């Protein structure tokens, strides 16, 4: 029985689910550490019946504050990620959209001991397209490459301008030498069609690769307004 490829809608739903699951794990980690720190503070207060020494109190307080800030930042990124789906077409700042998905993917890269870096270019034109679909395509390219990279390697995601198009580049360094030529999983063709995007992937040698996505600020022709 032949396996069928998932539809674009199914692939996007799986992508959204993985992002939410990853952030949920991070929230749990922050809550767990915050609980431990508040428990430690309670223990100190119950033993001494007085406030702990200023230094110990400051250290515990700083730890709690750090976790609260990290959780708030995650909530902010997740909220913006969700609101990208409010409309299938909108004008958006490409650096903001790419920065969001880079932030949300960092946990997956960290689990593979890979650094995920973002190098945004200045003064890029706004895009009028589907921002959520663009994030899905970036995820679809970057995530499979994590399986091909050496530990402590780097994925660099950058933005730039080529003529009147916005260029999005994904540079992969330190591909495992035992790997044969890397074949990226298929990006659903209808995803690229909906974005009116041109995609290419090249491997100048066995240990590096570069994916490039070219996007027009206002794609020509009839617009497809469907979300998925």
FIKEVO-389997 format. One line per 2 residues: number of its first residue (from 1); their letters; for each residue z, y negated, x negated of N, C-alpha, C. Coordinates in pm, 1 decimal. Atoms other than C-alpha are relative to their C-alpha. Example, Ala and Ser with C-alpha at 12.3 -4.5 7.8 and 13.67 -1.06 7.14 Angstrom:
<atoms>
1> as> 0.0,119.0,-89.0,780.0,450.0,-1230.0,0.0,-120.0,-90.0; -6.0,119.0,82.0,714.0,106.0,-1367.0,73.0,-109.0,77.0
</atoms>
This chain:
<atoms>
1> xx> 0.0,118.2,-84.1,0.0,0.0,0.0,0.0,-124.9,-88.9; 14.0,116.6,85.1,-112.5,-328.8,-157.3,97.4,-108.7,40.9
3> xx> -90.9,111.2,-26.8,141.7,-605.5,-190.9,-82.4,-125.6,26.3; 70.3,123.5,-31.7,29.1,-930.0,-34.8,75.3,-117.8,-59.4
5> xx> -62.6,119.1,55.2,93.4,-1266.2,-192.7,67.6,-77.9,111.8; -66.0,79.1,-103.1,341.5,-1483.0,-6.5,-83.1,-122.7,34.3
7> xx> 68.1,122.2,-40.4,199.9,-1770.8,192.2,65.8,-119.3,-68.1; -57.9,120.9,58.3,256.5,-2124.4,68.8,131.6,-34.0,68.2
9> xx> -123.9,30.1,-72.7,516.6,-2171.6,341.3,113.7,90.2,-47.3; -104.0,-92.9,45.6,707.2,-1858.9,234.7,43.7,-32.2,-143.0
11> xx> -32.6,32.4,139.4,686.6,-1957.8,-132.5,85.9,-126.1,-8.0; -80.0,122.7,-0.2,820.6,-2306.7,-57.8,140.8,24.8,53.0
13> xx> -132.9,-31.6,-53.7,1105.4,-2167.5,151.0,84.1,73.2,-104.7; -72.5,-70.6,106.1,1198.4,-1932.8,-134.7,44.8,-97.7,-108.4
15> xx> -33.6,104.0,98.5,1191.4,-2229.6,-374.2,120.3,-82.5,45.9; -111.2,78.7,-54.3,1420.6,-2435.2,-149.5,129.2,81.6,-3.1
17> xx> -117.6,-86.7,0.9,1656.8,-2139.0,-117.4,59.2,15.9,-138.8; -50.5,-16.0,137.2,1681.1,-2092.5,-495.0,68.5,-127.5,-48.9
19> xx> -61.7,127.0,40.2,1754.6,-2461.4,-549.6,137.2,-14.5,64.4; -128.2,14.2,-70.9,2028.8,-2463.6,-284.5,102.3,98.8,-54.9
21> xx> -92.4,-100.5,53.6,2180.2,-2140.2,-418.1,51.4,-41.1,-137.9; -41.4,41.9,133.5,2183.5,-2276.2,-773.7,101.5,-112.3,3.8
23> xx> -93.5,112.1,-11.8,2354.2,-2600.0,-672.6,131.9,46.4,60.8; -123.2,-52.7,-60.4,2604.1,-2406.7,-458.2,89.6,64.0,-105.5
25> xx> -78.3,-60.4,108.9,2711.3,-2207.6,-765.4,65.8,-107.6,-85.4; -56.1,108.5,80.4,2759.1,-2531.2,-958.9,115.7,-68.1,72.2
27> xx> -109.1,59.3,-77.8,2967.9,-2680.1,-678.3,125.2,87.7,-7.5; -114.0,-92.1,5.8,3188.2,-2370.2,-678.1,70.3,-8.8,-135.1
29> xx> -59.9,11.8,133.0,3239.6,-2401.5,-1053.4,84.7,-126.1,-11.5; -74.5,126.5,7.4,3346.2,-2765.3,-1025.2,125.9,5.1,85.9
31> xx> -117.1,-10.8,-87.6,3578.7,-2691.6,-733.1,106.1,90.9,-61.2; -94.2,-93.0,61.5,3733.9,-2398.8,-919.8,77.6,-66.6,-113.1
33> xx> -67.6,67.9,111.0,3808.1,-2607.4,-1229.6,92.7,-108.8,52.4; -85.2,104.3,-58.7,3941.3,-2894.4,-1016.8,127.3,60.5,57.8
35> xx> -117.2,-67.9,-55.6,4172.7,-2650.8,-838.2,96.7,41.1,-111.1; -85.8,-39.3,112.6,4301.2,-2518.4,-1172.7,74.2,-120.4,-58.4
37> xx> -62.5,119.6,57.2,4367.5,-2869.9,-1300.7,108.6,-57.0,91.1; -103.1,50.0,-92.1,4552.3,-2978.6,-987.1,118.5,96.3,4.5
39> xx> -109.1,-97.3,5.6,4752.2,-2654.3,-1002.9,85.9,-19.5,-123.1; -74.1,26.7,123.1,4847.9,-2730.3,-1362.1,88.4,-123.1,15.8
41> xx> -78.3,121.5,-21.9,4960.6,-3076.7,-1259.9,119.7,28.3,90.0; -111.0,-38.0,-88.5,5170.0,-2930.8,-977.5,108.1,75.9,-76.9
43> xx> -96.9,-77.0,79.3,5331.4,-2686.7,-1222.6,83.3,-91.1,-89.7; -72.2,92.1,87.8,5421.5,-2964.9,-1463.3,101.7,-82.7,77.7
45> xx> -90.9,81.0,-81.6,5574.4,-3173.4,-1187.0,117.7,82.6,50.2; -108.3,-83.1,-53.9,5773.7,-2882.4,-1045.7,98.8,42.4,-109.1
47> xx> -88.3,-40.8,109.5,5911.6,-2782.2,-1386.8,87.2,-115.0,-49.2; -72.4,112.7,58.7,6008.3,-3127.4,-1508.4,70.5,-87.4,103.1
49> xx> -52.8,86.4,-105.6,6089.7,-3288.3,-1176.1,-26.5,-148.0,-30.6; 39.2,136.8,34.9,5939.0,-3595.1,-1336.7,-149.1,1.7,-31.4
51> xx> 140.3,5.2,37.8,5593.2,-3714.6,-1420.6,-17.4,58.7,-139.3; 24.8,-50.9,134.6,5442.8,-3531.7,-1720.2,-23.1,-115.9,-95.9
53> xx> 22.7,104.3,100.3,5396.9,-3719.8,-2044.8,-133.2,-69.4,28.3; 123.5,74.1,-29.0,5131.6,-3991.9,-2019.1,-125.0,65.7,-57.6
55> xx> 117.2,-60.9,63.2,4898.5,-3810.8,-2260.9,-48.4,122.3,77.5; 38.5,-120.4,-74.7,4904.5,-3482.8,-2069.5,-53.2,-38.1,137.6
57> xx> 44.3,46.4,-131.8,4872.5,-3662.0,-1737.5,-140.8,-58.7,-9.9; 131.1,62.7,16.6,4576.0,-3865.0,-1866.2,-108.6,104.7,-23.3
59> xx> 98.0,-104.5,29.1,4401.9,-3550.9,-1995.8,-37.1,76.2,127.2; 26.8,-72.1,-124.8,4438.4,-3367.3,-1664.0,-76.9,-88.9,96.6
61> xx> 66.9,93.9,-89.8,4337.0,-3675.5,-1466.4,-145.7,-20.2,-39.1; 137.4,18.1,47.3,4027.8,-3724.6,-1684.2,-85.5,122.3,31.8
63> xx> 73.1,-122.4,-32.0,3929.1,-3361.1,-1632.3,-39.0,5.9,146.3; 29.7,2.0,-143.2,3953.5,-3396.3,-1254.9,-108.6,-102.4,30.3
65> xx> 98.6,106.4,-23.5,3759.2,-3723.3,-1259.8,-139.1,42.3,-45.8; 128.9,-46.4,52.1,3484.1,-3566.8,-1471.8,-66.3,97.6,96.7
67> xx> 55.5,-98.1,-94.0,3440.7,-3278.8,-1228.1,-43.4,-65.6,130.5; 35.3,70.2,-123.8,3439.8,-3510.5,-925.9,-131.3,-76.4,-18.3
69> xx> 123.0,74.4,26.9,3170.0,-3728.4,-1084.3,-120.3,93.7,-7.5; 110.4,-95.6,12.6,2956.9,-3425.0,-1170.7,-40.4,54.5,136.7
71> xx> 29.7,-51.2,-133.7,2985.4,-3287.3,-816.6,-67.7,-106.7,84.7; 60.8,109.3,-76.0,2901.0,-3628.0,-668.5,-145.4,-21.4,-42.3
73> xx> 137.2,15.0,48.8,2591.5,-3652.6,-889.3,-89.2,111.2,54.4; 76.6,-111.0,-55.5,2477.5,-3307.7,-776.3,-28.4,-22.0,147.7
75> xx> 17.8,25.0,-142.8,2532.1,-3400.3,-411.2,-105.9,-107.2,22.8; 98.3,107.1,-12.0,2327.7,-3716.8,-461.4,-141.9,52.3,-23.0
77> xx> 132.2,-56.2,28.2,2034.7,-3528.6,-617.7,-44.0,95.7,110.6; 35.1,-95.1,-105.0,2048.3,-3256.3,-354.3,-36.9,-72.7,128.5
79> xx> 32.0,78.1,-119.1,2050.7,-3515.9,-76.1,-139.1,-60.5,-8.2; 134.0,58.1,15.8,1742.1,-3689.8,-215.9,-106.8,108.9,6.5
81> xx> 92.2,-114.3,-5.6,1573.4,-3352.0,-264.1,-28.1,38.7,145.0; 16.7,-36.5,-141.0,1632.8,-3270.4,103.7,-81.2,-104.7,75.2
83> xx> 69.5,106.5,-72.7,1507.2,-3608.9,224.4,-145.6,-13.5,-41.6; 142.0,-0.6,35.9,1180.8,-3561.8,34.8,-81.5,74.2,105.3
85> xx> 70.2,-79.0,-100.7,1094.3,-3324.1,319.6,-4.4,-69.1,135.8; -0.6,70.7,-128.3,1142.2,-3586.1,592.4,-140.8,-26.2,50.7
87> xx> 138.4,29.6,-37.9,770.3,-3665.1,589.4,-93.6,71.5,-96.3; 91.6,-72.2,88.7,476.2,-3463.5,454.8,-76.4,-91.2,-94.6
89> xx> 70.1,95.2,84.7,315.6,-3776.7,311.9,82.2,-126.2,-13.5; -72.2,124.9,21.8,484.4,-4075.4,154.3,-38.7,-56.5,-135.8
91> xx> 19.5,61.9,130.8,453.5,-4322.1,-131.1,129.7,15.6,-78.4; -121.6,-26.4,76.1,695.2,-4238.9,-410.4,-19.8,-28.6,-148.0
93> xx> -3.3,18.4,144.8,790.7,-4306.0,-770.2,0.6,138.1,-65.2; 13.0,-134.8,54.7,675.6,-4002.3,-966.1,114.2,33.8,-95.1
95> xx> -110.5,-28.6,92.0,949.9,-4038.3,-1228.8,126.2,40.3,75.0; -117.5,-36.1,-78.7,1219.0,-4023.9,-959.2,-12.3,142.5,53.3
97> xx> 22.0,-133.3,-57.1,1066.7,-3714.0,-798.9,9.4,107.7,-108.1; -6.0,-97.4,109.3,1020.5,-3534.4,-1131.5,142.2,8.9,-55.0
99> xx> -137.5,-0.3,49.1,1367.2,-3639.9,-1249.8,93.2,81.1,87.6; -83.4,-77.6,-92.6,1521.8,-3487.0,-937.9,-14.0,149.2,-24.3
101> xx> 18.2,-144.5,12.5,1365.9,-3145.9,-982.8,41.2,47.7,-139.0; -48.7,-36.4,133.6,1440.2,-3146.4,-1357.9,151.2,18.2,4.2
103> xx> -145.9,-10.4,-12.3,1807.6,-3211.0,-1279.2,38.4,129.2,72.4; -35.5,-116.5,-81.1,1812.4,-2934.5,-1016.4,-37.0,132.6,-67.5
105> xx> 39.8,-122.5,70.4,1641.2,-2682.8,-1249.3,82.6,25.7,-125.2; -68.6,-14.0,129.5,1871.3,-2740.4,-1546.0,94.4,119.5,-3.0
107> xx> -91.2,-115.0,-1.0,2118.2,-2473.1,-1436.8,-76.0,128.3,-35.2; 78.4,-120.4,27.0,1844.1,-2207.1,-1441.3,-38.1,7.3,-148.2
109> xx> 33.7,2.9,142.4,1736.7,-2317.7,-1790.0,122.5,29.4,-85.7; -123.0,-20.4,78.1,2095.1,-2324.7,-1915.5,39.2,147.0,-2.6
111> xx> -33.1,-142.4,-4.6,2147.5,-1964.0,-1802.9,-85.5,81.4,-97.0; 88.4,-66.3,97.4,1855.4,-1867.9,-2030.5,15.7,-59.0,-139.7
113> xx> -23.7,66.3,128.9,1993.1,-2084.3,-2314.3,-123.4,-77.5,-45.5; 118.1,82.7,25.8,1690.1,-2313.2,-2290.0,31.6,-143.5,41.4
115> xx> -19.0,141.2,-33.9,1698.3,-2694.1,-2295.1,-117.0,-48.2,85.0; 102.3,57.2,-87.2,1509.5,-2878.4,-2021.5,9.6,-151.4,-12.8
117> xx> -2.4,143.2,27.6,1418.5,-3234.4,-2119.8,-108.1,-72.2,79.8; 95.1,81.0,-76.1,1244.7,-3512.3,-1928.5,-28.3,-128.8,-75.5
119> xx> 42.7,120.0,71.5,1045.3,-3789.0,-2095.4,-90.9,-81.8,91.7; 80.3,78.7,-94.5,932.2,-4041.2,-1830.0,-71.7,-115.9,-67.9
121> xx> 74.3,116.2,48.7,664.9,-4299.7,-1902.1,28.6,-119.5,90.7; -25.9,121.6,-77.5,704.6,-4659.4,-1789.5,-126.8,-46.2,72.1
123> xx> 107.3,69.6,-70.9,491.6,-4853.6,-1541.8,-108.0,94.3,53.1; 95.2,-89.5,-65.1,330.6,-4562.8,-1360.3,-25.3,-47.8,142.7
125> xx> 25.1,37.0,-139.4,158.8,-4627.4,-1026.1,72.7,94.9,94.3; -58.6,-87.3,-101.9,323.6,-4495.2,-712.1,-105.5,99.3,46.7
127> xx> 89.2,-100.4,-57.5,174.4,-4178.1,-567.8,16.7,1.4,150.8; -7.8,-19.3,-144.9,90.9,-4130.2,-201.6,-41.0,143.9,26.7
129> xx> 26.9,-142.9,-11.1,122.1,-3758.2,-149.1,123.0,67.7,59.9; -112.2,-78.4,-50.7,372.7,-3483.2,-68.0,98.6,23.7,-114.8
131> xx> -91.6,-12.5,114.6,671.6,-3524.2,-305.2,67.7,135.6,-9.3; -64.9,-130.7,2.1,838.5,-3198.6,-202.6,-94.6,107.0,-54.0
133> xx> 98.8,-96.4,48.6,518.8,-3005.9,-267.9,-20.2,-15.1,-150.6; 10.8,22.4,144.3,491.0,-3166.0,-611.8,117.8,64.4,-73.1
135> xx> -117.0,-63.6,61.8,846.0,-3051.8,-692.9,-14.0,151.9,0.4; 23.1,-144.6,-8.4,753.9,-2701.6,-577.7,-96.1,46.5,-109.3
137> xx> 97.6,-38.0,102.1,453.1,-2692.6,-812.7,63.1,-4.8,-139.3; -68.7,8.8,129.4,663.8,-2810.0,-1109.4,91.6,120.7,-19.8
139> xx> -89.8,-115.5,3.3,921.9,-2540.3,-1029.4,-79.7,128.3,-24.3; 82.1,-120.8,9.8,644.9,-2278.4,-996.6,-56.9,19.8,-139.7
141> xx> 50.6,-9.7,136.8,517.7,-2357.7,-1346.6,113.8,24.2,-98.6; -107.8,-4.2,99.9,847.4,-2406.0,-1530.8,83.3,127.5,6.6
143> xx> -93.7,-111.6,-12.2,1058.6,-2122.8,-1392.2,-51.0,130.0,-62.1; 45.3,-124.4,63.1,837.0,-1826.6,-1493.4,-0.5,-6.9,-152.2
145> xx> 4.4,12.8,145.5,811.2,-1966.7,-1846.1,135.3,26.3,-64.5; -132.6,-28.7,55.3,1187.3,-1925.9,-1890.8,10.3,144.5,-47.8
147> xx> -3.4,-141.4,37.8,1122.7,-1551.8,-1915.6,-74.3,26.1,-130.7; 82.4,-20.2,119.4,886.1,-1601.6,-2212.4,54.0,-71.4,-123.3
149> xx> -44.9,85.7,109.6,1090.9,-1838.6,-2429.5,116.5,60.0,-77.3; -114.1,-37.8,83.0,1325.4,-1773.9,-2719.2,123.9,-76.8,44.9
151> xx> -123.9,73.5,-24.6,1689.5,-1868.8,-2680.0,2.1,-126.0,-86.5; -12.1,130.4,66.3,1765.3,-2229.2,-2779.0,-134.9,-69.9,-15.5
153> xx> 128.2,70.0,1.7,1404.2,-2329.7,-2716.1,3.2,-115.5,100.6; 4.4,123.3,-78.3,1290.1,-2636.0,-2522.2,-120.8,0.7,93.2
155> xx> 109.7,36.1,-90.0,1081.3,-2719.7,-2217.5,5.2,-151.9,14.3; 6.9,145.5,-13.5,971.1,-3084.4,-2228.6,-95.6,-35.6,113.4
157> xx> 80.4,45.7,-112.9,847.5,-3235.6,-1905.1,-18.6,-150.1,-15.3; 27.9,141.4,22.9,676.4,-3571.9,-1938.1,-97.5,-52.9,104.1
159> xx> 97.3,66.4,-85.7,485.2,-3822.1,-1729.5,-78.5,-99.7,-83.9; 83.6,95.5,70.4,203.6,-4050.2,-1838.2,-116.1,-40.2,88.9
161> xx> 115.2,48.2,-75.8,-123.3,-4206.7,-1731.6,-126.9,33.1,-75.9; 131.1,-29.1,56.4,-480.0,-4090.0,-1792.7,-103.7,-65.5,89.7
163> xx> 91.2,74.4,-86.2,-734.2,-4339.3,-1663.1,75.2,-53.2,120.1; -69.7,43.8,-121.5,-640.0,-4405.7,-1302.7,86.5,111.0,58.9
165> xx> -80.1,-112.4,-47.8,-452.9,-4074.8,-1270.9,135.4,5.6,-69.8; -131.0,-27.3,58.6,-89.7,-3987.6,-1327.9,-3.5,140.2,-59.7
167> xx> -2.0,-130.3,67.7,-46.5,-3705.2,-1578.8,142.3,51.2,-11.5; -128.7,-68.1,13.6,242.1,-3461.8,-1565.6,-19.2,115.1,-97.5
169> xx> 13.6,-103.4,101.3,285.3,-3244.9,-1873.2,125.6,83.8,-13.2; -111.2,-91.0,26.2,505.3,-2941.1,-1934.6,-28.1,70.3,-131.9
171> xx> 18.6,-55.8,133.7,536.6,-2848.7,-2301.7,102.9,109.7,-23.6; -87.8,-114.4,23.6,678.2,-2505.8,-2384.7,0.4,31.9,-148.8
173> xx> -12.3,-26.1,142.7,809.4,-2442.8,-2735.1,73.0,132.0,-23.8; -64.2,-124.1,43.5,911.3,-2121.8,-2910.2,-16.7,113.3,102.0
175> xx> 30.7,-118.9,-79.1,739.4,-1866.7,-2688.6,24.0,121.7,-89.0; -32.0,-117.8,80.7,855.5,-1523.4,-2803.9,-126.5,57.6,-63.2
177> xx> 118.5,-44.1,73.4,617.9,-1393.4,-3069.4,-50.5,135.3,47.6; 45.6,-131.7,-45.5,611.1,-1044.6,-2922.7,-77.8,-7.3,130.6
179> xx> 74.5,16.1,-124.4,462.2,-1185.4,-2603.4,-149.6,-8.0,-31.3; 143.8,21.4,10.8,89.7,-1153.1,-2561.0,-29.5,-135.8,62.5
181> xx> 34.5,128.6,-60.6,-99.1,-1455.2,-2427.7,66.7,-10.3,137.1; -76.9,16.8,-123.0,113.8,-1590.8,-2147.1,-93.3,-28.0,116.2
183> xx> 74.2,26.2,-122.2,-34.9,-1571.9,-1801.5,97.1,-52.2,104.3; -88.7,57.3,-100.3,131.7,-1803.3,-1557.3,-24.7,64.3,135.2
185> xx> 20.2,-45.5,-137.2,191.2,-1673.6,-1206.7,-88.4,-98.7,74.6; 90.5,85.7,-75.9,-61.8,-1806.4,-961.9,76.9,-105.7,77.8
187> xx> -48.0,105.2,-89.3,19.5,-2141.3,-808.5,-86.8,9.0,124.8; 83.3,-9.3,-120.6,-91.1,-2118.9,-443.9,-109.5,-106.1,-1.9
189> xx> 109.2,97.9,7.3,-437.3,-2282.3,-446.6,11.9,-110.1,104.4; -10.2,103.2,-103.1,-364.0,-2460.3,-119.8,103.1,-106.0,-36.7
191> xx> -96.2,101.5,44.8,-67.8,-2633.9,-289.7,-71.7,-105.4,-83.0; 75.6,95.0,81.3,-300.4,-2790.7,-546.6,-100.0,-77.5,84.4
193> xx> 95.4,68.2,-87.6,-554.3,-2870.6,-275.5,68.5,-109.5,81.2; -72.7,99.4,-79.5,-295.5,-3048.1,-62.7,41.0,-119.7,-85.0
195> xx> -36.9,108.7,90.8,-187.6,-3252.0,-365.9,-122.5,-68.9,-59.4; 122.3,48.8,63.8,-551.5,-3313.5,-466.1,22.1,-7.7,-151.2
197> xx> -40.0,-0.9,140.4,-435.3,-3212.6,-812.7,-90.5,91.1,-82.6; 70.0,-83.9,96.8,-609.8,-3072.8,-1118.7,105.3,61.8,-91.4
199> xx> -100.9,-69.4,80.2,-411.8,-2810.4,-1311.8,-66.6,75.8,-113.4; 50.0,-78.1,113.6,-465.0,-2660.2,-1655.5,117.3,47.9,-84.0
201> xx> -101.7,-53.9,90.8,-266.5,-2447.3,-1900.4,-70.0,49.9,-124.8; 61.1,-42.5,125.8,-349.5,-2399.4,-2266.3,108.2,49.1,-94.8
203> xx> -87.4,-50.4,105.8,-193.7,-2205.4,-2553.4,-70.4,-19.5,-133.5; 64.0,20.1,130.1,-293.5,-2352.3,-2889.5,33.6,110.0,-100.4
205> xx> -37.7,-113.5,84.7,-109.0,-2063.5,-3055.8,93.5,89.9,80.8; -80.5,-98.6,-73.0,112.3,-1766.9,-2965.6,139.5,-50.3,33.4
207> xx> -139.1,41.6,-18.2,435.1,-1966.5,-2978.5,16.5,-131.8,75.1; -13.4,123.6,-76.7,357.4,-2274.8,-2772.0,-102.2,-2.4,112.6
209> xx> 91.4,13.2,-112.5,190.4,-2373.3,-2448.9,20.0,-134.3,67.1; -10.0,127.6,-69.2,118.2,-2680.4,-2241.1,-73.0,8.6,133.0
211> xx> 58.2,9.2,-133.3,58.9,-2717.2,-1868.7,-17.5,-146.9,34.0; 28.7,139.0,-36.0,-99.3,-3037.1,-1735.1,-42.3,-5.9,145.9
213> xx> 32.8,24.6,-139.9,-116.4,-3163.4,-1378.7,-46.8,-144.2,10.4; 53.7,134.3,-18.6,-337.2,-3464.5,-1295.5,-0.8,-33.6,148.1
215> xx> -13.2,40.9,-139.5,-269.5,-3655.8,-973.9,-55.7,-140.5,18.6; 52.1,132.5,-32.0,-452.7,-3948.2,-815.7,101.5,-76.1,83.1
217> xx> -96.0,79.2,-78.7,-236.3,-4233.4,-680.5,-27.0,7.1,149.8; 37.6,-14.8,-140.8,-428.2,-4225.4,-350.5,-119.0,94.2,2.9
219> xx> 108.9,-97.5,2.8,-632.5,-3903.6,-326.8,-109.0,-34.4,100.8; 110.6,31.1,-90.0,-978.5,-3946.9,-171.3,-16.7,105.0,107.9
221> xx> 35.2,-96.6,-102.7,-1108.8,-3779.3,139.6,103.1,12.7,108.4; -94.1,-18.2,-110.7,-939.6,-3663.1,459.6,132.4,53.9,-49.3
223> xx> -132.7,-41.6,42.8,-567.2,-3619.3,422.4,51.7,112.8,87.5; -66.5,-109.3,-70.8,-388.7,-3299.5,516.0,144.8,-40.1,18.9
225> xx> -134.3,52.8,-25.5,-68.1,-3412.8,684.1,103.7,108.8,26.6; -98.0,-105.8,-23.8,93.9,-3071.1,720.9,100.8,4.1,-112.6
227> xx> -104.9,-2.9,102.3,424.1,-3028.1,538.9,-19.4,117.6,-93.1; 17.7,-118.9,83.5,372.8,-2671.6,421.4,-147.7,29.7,-14.3
</atoms>
